[in-house]
Amino acid sequence: MRIFTNFNFLFFCLLLLNGCQTTALYNDKGPAKPSELGSLSLCNIATRNGEWETRPEWVRYAQEARRRGLNCGVNTSHEAQTAFKTTPSAGIVTPNINTVSNKQLCQQATFKGGWSTQPRKKQYVQKAKRLGLDCNAVVNQNSNPETQSAQLTNSRRFNTEETIFSDYSDLAVCLNVSESLVAQREAQLRNLNCQNDGSISTNQNTSPAPTVSTSQLTAAQKEADRLRNELAALKAEQEQQQQTINSDTRVPLIDQLAANTSGKQGIISGRVRDNTGIAELTVDGMVVQVQPDGRFEHRTFVPADGKQVLIEATDLAGLTSQKQLSLYRDAAIQSASISFDSLNPLGKRAAKNRDALALIVGVETYEQTPAQAIYADSDAKMFRDYATEKLGIPDNRIETLINDGAELTDMLRSIKNWLARSVKQDKTDVYVFFAGHGLASDDGEKMYLLPYDGAPQFLDRTAILRDELFSDIAAANPRSVTVFLDTCYSGTTRGTDMLVASRPIAIRAKQQNIPDGFTVFTAAGGDQTAKPLEEAKHGMFSYFLMKGMEGDADSNNDNQITAAELHQYVEQNVVQQSGGSQVPELQGDANRVLVRFQ
C-alpha cells in the first residue's frame, strides 16, 4: 500500500511537471550534462520500450535517473498503472490513448526525432497528426546521443509544452518555472511573480530600473579616460604654442612670388611661412586665403599704366612683413575700329514659297575690263542662302551664275530659256539679284548690266539691256517680280577705276518706268557709285539688304518685312556708312511682303 501511495504521489508530480522539465541539453559551454536535465527529459532519454537504456551512449542518463530515485515507469506494479494499459505481446506499458496528454501523445508518436513506424504506435501518430501536433518530427537521426536528445527535447518543448502549460493552473506553472523555459514564458504572459518558496504574487505595472553590465561600465570608464588624456594633451600643446608666441621675434617669410598679367587682369601668387602660424595675409589691401602649405593667389585689375601691389603678412604674435610687386599690361592699347556682325541666314525661320524662283548673278572680275566689282561674287553666293532661308525659295528653283559662268550667252539662256519655261503664269513669284558692273549709255537713256565677257565700248552688242531683261521676264506672265540690283550706271566702280577711260565724268542715268507687278531695289542713284563695305567684305547695299532680311528691317515687329520696311532699313544704313554719297532707291509696290517669319 505504501508503494502504491508513493507511486501515486510520484505520478501526480510527473503529471504536474509534464513537459515542463525539458531544460535545453545545450548551454553556453556545450551539451548539457545528465545532471542538468529535468526529470521528465531525463526519463525520456534514460528508458527505451519501458526498460532502462543499456546502450553505452545512453547508460549515464539511466544512472542519473536511478540516482535521483526515479523509476521512470520501469518495473512498476500493476496497481500503480491504473492510467496505463499493457500490450501483452510486447510486454511494454503504453499510455491510454483516450486519457493521454499532448506531451505523452507526442512521446508515444515519435522515435528518435521522427514519427514512430511501429504498428503499436500508429494510433498515437494518427491522433497527433489529427490534433495538428507536428512534434518536430524531422530530426537529424545521425547526430550523437547528446545532440539527438537535445533536438528531441527542444522539439517537444516548442511543439507540445506550450499547449500543455496554457491549460495549467498558476500554481502548476510556477512549480515548473525553475526547470522549463516554456513555463517561464507562460508565467510572463500571465504576469505571475513566482517566488522560490512557491508563493505567487502579481507583478506591478512598474518598469524595472535599467541595469548596466560590468563590461559596459568598464568600456565607459576607458572612454572617459581616453577623453581626459586627449584633453590634457591638447591643453599642453596650447600652452606650448602660447609660450612660443610670447617669445617669438621672427617675422613671417614671404617668398616664391610671381606676378603675371592677362589683358586687364593681374595674377599674384606666392608662399608665406612663420614659426607661430599666419594670422592674416593681405594683397593690395584685400584679405587673401592661405592654403595649408602656405601658398596663396590673388587676382586684381591692372590699369592701363600698371599698378604697384603691396603684400603684407601678420603672424600670431603680431609681427608683420611686407613685399611689393609691379604689374603692367602685356598688350598695348588698341585703336578703336568699326566692325559689323557676320551675316547669318539661319536665324528666324521664314515661311516657304514653293511657287517662287530666283536668278542670281555675281561678277567680280571681268574679261574685257580690268576694273573689278569688289565682293560682287561673294554677294551673289551669300544671297543664294538668303533666297532659300528668308524668301522661302526651293533650292532646286534657284539659278546661280558666278564670274566666268555669267557670260552673255549664260545670262540670255537663263532668262529666255530656264526662267521663261519655269514660270507658272499668274502663280510664280520671280526674284532677280545682280551684283556687278552696270553702265548707262552716253545720253543716259539706256541702262545696261555687264556680263563677264561684256565690253564697255560695245554695250549694245555685249551687255544686257535692263529694259529688255524686264520685258523678257514680264512676257512669262509671273504673279510678281522683285529685282535687287547692287550696281550703278555712272561708269564708276566699287573701287576707284572708271569702266570707260575716255569718259571724263560720270553719266547720270535717267529714271525709267518699270512694268506692272515689278518691285525694283537699286543700290544707288543714277550718277552715284555703289560702294563696298570693307569691314564686312560685301557690297554695302548687299550687306544691309541681307541683314535686314534677318529681321532687323521688321520695324513694326509684326513678323513680316515689306518692301518699304526693307528699303527704309537699307537706305538709312547705306547713307550713314557712305556719308550720304550713296542713296539706294526703290520703285514699284512698296507694300509687297517679301519675308514672312514663322
C-alpha positions in Angstrom: 0.0 0.0 0.0 2.9 2.3 0.8 4.5 1.6 -2.5 1.2 2.4 -4.3 0.8 5.6 -2.4 4.4 6.7 -3.2 3.8 5.8 -6.8 0.6 7.9 -6.9 2.4 10.8 -5.4 5.2 10.4 -8.0 2.7 10.0 -10.8 0.9 13.2 -9.7 4.2 15.1 -9.7 5.0 13.8 -13.1 1.7 14.9 -14.4 2.1 18.3 -12.8 5.6 18.7 -14.3 4.6 17.1 -17.6 6.5 18.7 -20.4 8.0 21.3 -18.0 11.3 19.7 -17.3 12.7 19.8 -20.7 15.6 22.0 -19.9 17.8 22.5 -23.0 20.6 20.0 -23.4 22.9 22.7 -24.6 24.2 25.7 -22.6 26.9 28.3 -23.3 29.6 25.7 -22.7 28.2 22.9 -25.0 26.0 19.9 -24.4 24.2 19.7 -21.1 25.2 17.0 -18.6 22.6 14.4 -17.4 22.6 16.2 -14.0 21.4 19.4 -15.7 18.3 17.8 -17.2 14.8 17.9 -15.7 13.2 14.7 -14.5 10.9 14.2 -17.4 13.5 14.9 -20.0 15.9 12.6 -18.2 13.3 9.7 -18.1 12.6 10.2 -21.9 16.3 9.6 -22.6 17.1 7.0 -19.9 14.4 4.5 -20.9 13.6 2.6 -24.0 10.5 0.5 -24.6 9.7 0.6 -20.9 13.1 -0.6 -19.8 16.3 1.1 -18.7 18.7 2.0 -21.5 21.6 -0.4 -21.9 23.3 1.1 -24.9 26.7 2.7 -23.8 25.9 6.2 -25.1 22.7 6.4 -23.1 23.7 4.5 -19.9 24.8 7.6 -18.0 21.3 9.1 -18.3 19.8 5.9 -16.8 22.3 6.0 -14.0 21.4 9.7 -13.2 17.7 8.8 -13.1 18.2 5.9 -10.7 20.5 8.2 -8.6 17.6 10.6 -8.2 15.3 7.7 -7.2 13.2 7.9 -10.4 11.9 4.6 -11.7 10.7 6.3 -15.0 7.9 3.7 -15.2 10.4 0.8 -15.2 9.3 -2.4 -13.2 6.3 -0.7 -11.6 3.5 -2.8 -10.1 0.2 -3.4 -11.8 -1.7 -1.4 -9.2 0.3 1.7 -9.9 -0.6 1.7 -13.5 -4.3 2.3 -13.4 -4.0 5.0 -16.0 -2.0 2.7 -18.3 -2.7 -0.4 -20.4 -0.4 -3.3 -21.2 0.4 -4.7 -24.6 0.8 -8.4 -23.7 2.6 -9.3 -26.9 5.4 -6.8 -26.4 5.4 -6.6 -22.6 5.6 -2.8 -22.9 3.5 -0.3 -20.9 1.9 2.5 -23.0 -0.5 5.3 -22.0 -4.2 5.0 -22.7 -4.8 7.0 -25.9 -8.1 8.3 -24.6 -6.6 9.9 -21.4 -3.1 10.7 -22.6 -1.9 14.3 -22.5 -0.5 16.1 -25.6 3.0 15.6 -24.2 2.6 11.9 -23.6 0.9 11.6 -27.0 4.0 13.1 -28.8 6.3 10.9 -26.7 4.5 7.8 -27.9 4.1 9.0 -31.5 7.8 9.8 -32.1 11.0 7.9 -32.1 14.5 9.4 -32.4 13.2 12.7 -33.7 10.7 11.3 -36.3 7.3 9.8 -36.4 7.3 6.2 -35.0 6.8 3.4 -37.6 6.0 0.7 -35.1 2.5 -0.7 -35.6 1.6 -0.3 -32.0 2.4 3.4 -32.2 0.3 4.0 -35.3 -2.8 5.2 -33.3 -0.7 7.8 -31.4 0.8 9.1 -34.6 -2.6 9.4 -36.3 -4.1 11.2 -33.3 -1.1 13.6 -33.0 -1.4 14.5 -36.7 -5.2 14.9 -36.3 -4.7 17.3 -33.5 -2.2 19.3 -35.6 0.8 18.4 -33.5 3.9 18.0 -35.6 6.0 17.1 -32.5 9.0 18.3 -34.5 9.1 15.0 -36.4 12.0 15.9 -38.7 15.2 15.5 -36.6 18.7 14.5 -37.6 18.9 10.9 -36.7 22.6 10.6 -37.3 23.6 13.0 -34.6 25.4 11.9 -31.4 23.3 11.0 -28.4 23.6 14.3 -26.6 22.8 16.3 -29.7 19.9 13.9 -30.6 18.4 14.1 -27.1 18.7 17.9 -27.2 16.9 18.1 -30.5 14.2 15.8 -29.3 13.8 17.7 -26.0 13.7 21.1 -27.7 11.3 19.9 -30.4 8.9 18.6 -27.7 9.3 21.8 -25.7 8.3 24.1 -28.6 5.5 21.8 -30.0 3.8 20.3 -27.1 4.7 22.0 -23.8 3.3 25.3 -24.8 -0.1 23.7 -25.4 0.1 21.9 -22.1 1.1 24.9 -20.0 -1.7 27.0 -21.5 -4.1 24.6 -19.7 -2.1 24.5 -16.4 -3.1 26.4 -13.2 -1.0 29.3 -12.0 0.5 27.1 -9.2 1.4 24.3 -11.7 3.1 26.9 -14.0 5.1 28.3 -11.1 6.2 24.8 -9.9 7.7 24.2 -13.4 9.3 27.6 -13.9 12.7 26.5 -12.4 13.0 23.7 -15.0 11.1 24.9 -18.1 11.7 27.9 -20.3 8.2 27.5 -21.7 6.8 27.6 -18.1 8.8 30.8 -17.6 7.3 32.3 -20.7 3.7 31.3 -19.6 4.3 32.9 -16.3 5.4 36.1 -18.0 2.3 36.0 -20.2 0.1 35.7 -17.1 2.0 38.4 -15.3 2.9 35.9 -12.5 5.7 36.6 -10.0 6.7 33.1 -9.0 8.7 33.1 -5.7 11.3 30.5 -4.7 9.0 29.2 -1.9 6.2 28.5 -4.4 4.1 31.6 -3.5 2.7 33.6 -6.3 2.3 37.4 -6.5 1.0 39.6 -9.3 3.7 41.8 -11.0 3.2 45.5 -10.5 3.0 47.7 -13.6 6.3 49.2 -12.9 9.2 49.1 -15.3 12.4 47.7 -13.7 15.3 50.0 -13.4 17.7 49.6 -16.3 20.8 47.6 -15.4 24.3 48.2 -16.7 26.6 45.3 -17.1 30.2 45.3 -15.8 31.6 45.2 -19.3 29.6 48.3 -20.2 30.9 50.1 -17.1 34.4 49.1 -18.0 34.1 50.4 -21.6 32.6 53.7 -20.4 35.4 54.2 -17.9 38.0 53.5 -20.6 36.4 56.0 -23.0 36.3 58.6 -20.2 40.0 58.0 -19.5 40.8 58.4 -23.2 39.0 61.7 -23.5 40.7 63.0 -20.3 44.1 62.1 -21.8 43.3 63.8 -25.1 42.1 67.0 -23.3 45.3 67.0 -21.2 47.5 66.6 -24.3 45.6 69.4 -26.1 46.0 71.8 -23.2 49.7 71.0 -23.0 50.0 71.7 -26.7 48.2 75.0 -26.4 50.4 76.1 -23.5 53.5 75.2 -25.5 52.2 77.2 -28.5 51.4 80.2 -26.4 54.9 80.1 -24.9 56.3 80.1 -28.5 54.1 83.0 -29.5 55.1 85.0 -26.4 58.7 84.6 -27.1 58.5 85.0 -30.9 60.8 87.5 -32.6 60.8 86.2 -36.2 58.7 88.0 -38.8 56.8 86.0 -41.4 58.7 84.9 -44.6 57.1 85.8 -48.0 58.8 84.1 -50.9 58.3 82.4 -54.3 56.4 85.5 -55.5 55.2 85.6 -59.1 53.3 88.4 -61.0 51.6 87.8 -64.3 49.1 89.7 -66.4 46.4 88.6 -68.9 44.9 91.6 -70.6 43.5 93.8 -67.8 43.8 91.1 -65.1 46.9 90.7 -62.9 47.6 87.4 -61.0 49.9 87.4 -58.0 51.0 84.2 -56.3 53.5 83.1 -53.7 54.1 81.4 -50.4 54.1 82.7 -46.8 55.6 80.9 -43.7 56.0 81.5 -40.0 57.1 79.5 -36.9 54.0 80.5 -34.9 51.5 80.5 -37.8 50.0 83.1 -40.1 47.2 85.2 -38.6 46.4 87.2 -41.8 47.6 87.9 -45.3 46.6 90.9 -47.4 47.3 91.6 -51.1 46.5 95.1 -52.4 44.6 95.7 -49.1 42.4 92.6 -49.6 42.5 89.6 -47.2 43.6 86.5 -49.1 43.1 82.9 -48.0 46.3 80.9 -47.3 46.4 77.2 -48.1 47.7 74.7 -45.5 51.1 74.6 -47.3 51.3 78.4 -47.2 50.6 79.1 -50.8 48.3 81.9 -52.0 46.9 83.5 -55.1 45.2 86.8 -55.8 43.7 88.4 -58.9 43.3 92.1 -59.4 42.5 94.7 -62.1 45.5 96.3 -63.8 45.0 99.9 -65.2 46.5 100.9 -68.5 49.5 102.4 -66.9 50.0 99.5 -64.5 49.9 99.4 -60.7 52.0 98.7 -57.5 50.7 95.9 -55.3 51.6 95.6 -51.6 51.7 92.1 -49.9 51.6 92.1 -46.1 51.7 89.0 -43.8 51.0 89.0 -40.0 51.8 86.1 -37.7 50.0 85.0 -34.4 52.5 87.1 -32.4 51.5 90.3 -34.3 54.8 90.6 -36.2 54.4 91.7 -39.9 56.5 91.6 -43.1 55.9 93.2 -46.5 56.7 92.8 -50.2 55.9 95.0 -53.2 55.3 94.0 -56.8 54.6 95.9 -60.0 52.0 94.8 -62.5 51.9 96.0 -66.2 49.6 95.2 -69.0 51.0 92.8 -71.5 49.4 94.5 -74.6 49.3 98.0 -75.9 46.0 99.9 -76.0 44.4 99.2 -79.4 42.9 101.9 -81.6 39.1 102.0 -82.0 37.7 100.2 -85.0 34.5 99.7 -86.8 33.0 96.2 -87.1 29.8 94.7 -88.4 28.1 91.5 -87.4 28.6 88.5 -89.6 25.7 87.6 -91.9 23.6 84.7 -90.7 20.6 83.5 -92.7 19.8 80.7 -90.2 18.2 82.9 -87.5 14.5 83.4 -87.5 12.7 80.8 -89.7 10.7 82.1 -92.6 7.7 80.7 -94.5 8.4 78.6 -97.6 7.2 79.7 -101.0 7.2 76.7 -103.4 5.8 78.9 -106.2 8.9 81.1 -106.3 12.2 81.0 -108.3 15.3 83.1 -108.5 18.0 84.1 -110.9 21.2 85.2 -109.1 24.3 86.7 -110.9 27.5 87.9 -109.3 30.6 89.0 -111.3 33.7 90.4 -109.6 36.3 90.0 -112.3 35.7 90.8 -116.0 37.2 89.5 -119.1 37.1 92.8 -121.1 38.0 95.3 -118.4 40.5 95.4 -115.5 38.0 97.2 -113.3 36.7 94.9 -110.6 33.3 94.9 -108.8 34.8 94.1 -105.4 33.0 91.3 -103.4 30.2 91.0 -106.1 30.7 87.2 -106.4 30.6 86.9 -102.5 27.4 88.9 -102.5 25.7 86.5 -105.0 26.8 83.4 -103.2 25.6 84.7 -99.9 22.3 85.9 -101.3 21.5 82.4 -102.6 21.3 81.2 -98.9 19.0 84.1 -98.0 16.8 83.3 -101.0 16.2 79.8 -99.5 16.1 80.7 -95.8 14.3 84.1 -95.9 12.5 84.3 -99.2 11.5 80.6 -98.9 12.5 79.7 -102.5 13.2 75.9 -103.0 16.9 75.3 -103.6 16.3 73.5 -106.9 14.5 76.5 -108.3 17.5 78.9 -108.0 19.8 79.5 -110.9 23.2 81.0 -109.9 25.8 82.4 -112.3 29.2 83.4 -110.8 32.1 85.2 -112.6 33.1 83.3 -115.8 29.9 81.3 -115.5 28.0 84.6 -116.2 28.9 85.3 -119.8 26.3 86.9 -122.1 25.1 83.6 -123.5 24.8 82.1 -120.0 22.6 85.1 -118.9 20.5 85.0 -122.0 20.0 81.2 -121.7 18.9 81.6 -118.1 16.5 84.4 -118.9 14.9 83.3 -122.1 15.0 79.5 -121.6 15.2 78.4 -117.9 13.2 81.3 -116.4 10.6 81.5 -119.2 9.9 77.8 -119.0 9.9 77.6 -115.2 7.3 80.3 -114.6 3.7 79.3 -113.9 1.5 82.1 -115.3 -0.1 84.3 -112.6 1.3 82.0 -109.9 5.1 82.2 -109.8 7.0 84.9 -107.8 10.2 85.8 -109.6 13.3 87.2 -107.8 16.4 88.5 -109.7 19.7 89.5 -107.9 22.5 91.1 -109.8 25.9 92.2 -108.3 28.4 93.6 -110.8 29.1 96.4 -113.2 26.3 98.5 -114.7 26.7 101.2 -117.3 24.4 103.8 -118.9 24.5 105.0 -122.5 26.2 108.3 -123.2 22.8 110.1 -123.2 21.7 108.3 -120.0 18.6 106.9 -121.7 19.6 103.3 -121.5 21.0 101.2 -118.7 23.0 98.0 -119.2 24.1 95.1 -116.9 27.6 93.9 -117.8 28.1 90.1 -118.1 31.5 88.5 -117.5 32.6 88.9 -121.2 30.9 92.2 -121.8 32.8 95.1 -123.3 32.0 98.6 -122.0 32.8 100.0 -125.5 30.2 97.8 -127.2 27.3 97.8 -124.7 24.5 97.3 -127.3 26.2 94.1 -128.6 27.8 92.6 -125.4 25.7 93.7 -122.5 22.1 93.0 -121.2 19.8 96.0 -121.6 17.8 96.4 -118.4 14.6 97.2 -120.3 14.9 94.0 -122.3 15.6 92.0 -119.2 12.4 93.3 -117.6 10.4 92.7 -120.8 11.6 89.1 -121.2 10.6 88.3 -117.6 7.2 90.1 -117.9 6.5 88.1 -121.1 6.4 84.9 -118.9 3.5 86.5 -117.0 4.5 85.7 -113.4 2.5 86.8 -110.4 5.1 89.2 -109.2 8.8 90.2 -109.9 11.3 91.6 -107.4 14.7 92.8 -108.6 17.7 93.6 -106.4 20.5 95.5 -108.4 23.7 96.1 -106.5 25.2 98.1 -109.4 25.4 101.7 -110.7 25.3 103.1 -114.1 27.6 106.1 -113.8 30.6 104.4 -115.2 32.4 104.4 -111.8 33.2 101.2 -109.9 33.2 99.9 -106.3 36.9 100.7 -106.5 38.5 103.8 -108.0 38.6 102.8 -111.6 36.4 104.0 -114.5 34.8 101.4 -116.7 35.4 103.6 -119.8 38.7 105.6 -119.6 37.6 108.0 -122.3 34.7 109.2 -120.2 35.9 112.3 -118.3 32.8 112.4 -116.0 30.2 110.0 -114.6 27.0 109.7 -116.6 23.7 110.2 -114.8 21.2 107.5 -115.7 17.6 108.8 -116.1 14.7 107.3 -114.1 12.9 104.7 -116.2 9.5 103.2 -115.9 9.1 99.5 -114.9 6.4 97.0 -115.9 3.3 96.4 -113.7 3.9 93.9 -110.9 7.6 94.8 -110.6 9.4 96.0 -107.5 13.0 97.2 -108.1 15.7 97.9 -105.4 18.8 99.7 -106.7 22.0 100.3 -104.8 22.5 103.9 -105.8 21.1 106.9 -107.7 21.8 107.5 -111.4 25.1 109.3 -111.0 26.3 107.6 -107.8 28.7 104.8 -107.1 27.7 101.5 -105.4 30.4 101.1 -102.8 31.8 98.1 -100.9 31.7 97.7 -97.1 35.3 96.7 -96.4 34.8 95.7 -92.8 32.1 93.2 -93.8 33.7 92.1 -97.1 30.5 92.7 -99.0 28.9 95.3 -101.2 27.4 98.0 -98.9 23.9 97.7 -100.4 24.0 93.8 -100.5 25.2 93.6 -96.8 22.4 95.7 -95.4 19.9 94.2 -97.8 20.6 90.7 -96.4 21.0 91.9 -92.8 17.6 93.5 -93.0 16.1 90.2 -94.2 17.3 88.5 -90.9 14.6 90.6 -89.1 16.4 93.9 -88.4 14.1 95.6 -91.0 10.9 94.5 -89.3 10.3 97.9 -87.9 6.7 97.2 -86.5 7.6 93.8 -85.2 4.7 92.1 -87.0 6.9 89.1 -88.1 6.9 90.2 -91.7 9.0 92.5 -93.8 7.5 94.6 -96.6 9.4 96.3 -99.5 9.0 99.6 -97.8 10.4 98.4 -94.5 13.4 96.7 -96.2 14.2 99.8 -98.3 13.9 102.1 -95.3 16.4 100.0 -93.4 18.9 99.7 -96.3 18.7 103.3 -97.2 19.2 104.5 -93.6 22.4 102.4 -93.1 23.9 102.9 -96.5 23.5 106.6 -96.3 25.1 106.6 -92.9 28.1 104.4 -93.9 28.7 106.2 -97.2 28.5 109.7 -95.7 25.5 110.4 -97.9 27.3 109.7 -101.2 25.2 106.6 -101.9 21.5 106.6 -101.7 19.6 103.4 -102.6 16.3 103.7 -104.5 13.0 101.8 -104.6 10.5 101.6 -107.5 7.2 99.6 -107.5 4.9 98.2 -104.9 6.2 99.3 -101.5 3.6 97.3 -99.6 4.6 93.9 -101.1 5.5 91.4 -98.3 8.9 89.9 -99.1 9.7 87.9 -95.8 7.2 86.1 -93.6 8.6 84.8 -90.4 7.0 81.7 -88.8 
